[in-house]
């Protein structure tokens, strides 16, 4: 009888452990990643972050964060033209992205 009680307790403990582990994975907290959620952020991550940095901090390309994009291009349309046509080391994205996509990524860079 005692052996049977021990077996029941062991099974209940095992079920409880499995339940806790499942809950841990089901309710896994955000790992702190700032996964892009807006279309502009997604386009930036896919097309711009390689040169300008994941958060616009700069790299091969100049810094865009901290209002740098707005300072360089006070007029939104001028920045859209620059991204569309490119210049110097900046590639032209007019053949890769639609005008709407370019506007979305430019608007996003102005919020970094």
Secondary structure, 3 states (H helix, E strand, C coil): CHHHHHHHHHHHHHHHHHHHHHHHHHCCCCCCCCCCCCHHHHHHHHHCHHHHCCCCCCCCCCCCCCCHHHHHCCCHHHHHHHHHHCECCECCCCCCCCHHHHHHHHHHHCCC
